[in-house]
Amino acid sequence: MSVVTVMALLVVLIAHEGMSAGDERTALRCQCIAMEKRPIGRLIATVEVRLPTSDCRDKEYIAILKRSGKRVCLDPTAPWVRKVLEQRVKRTQ
């Protein structure tokens, strides 16, 4: 093999490894770093619950807002969040 071929192969392998390590779509870490503490119950369209996994030991509550579709993490210890979750559970029963 020529030096040029070896160098080209190394560049391709390194570039591929960097892309797979930095791909956010496949990251399984915790999604919620900052949590909304202000009461925004009326702005919430739906709530997703992410159960704990080996990569994230926290149970995460992610609200999708009505108008913007923005995803906001909710603080499960906030009283208003517990109230919103209880109301949504009652609606589904």
Buried (B, 14 or more C-beta within 10 A) or exposed (E): EEEEEEEEEEEEEEEEEEEEEEEEEEEEEBBBEEBBEEEBBEBBEEBEEBEEEEEBEEEBBBBBBEEEEEEBBBBBEBEBBBEBBEEEEEEEE
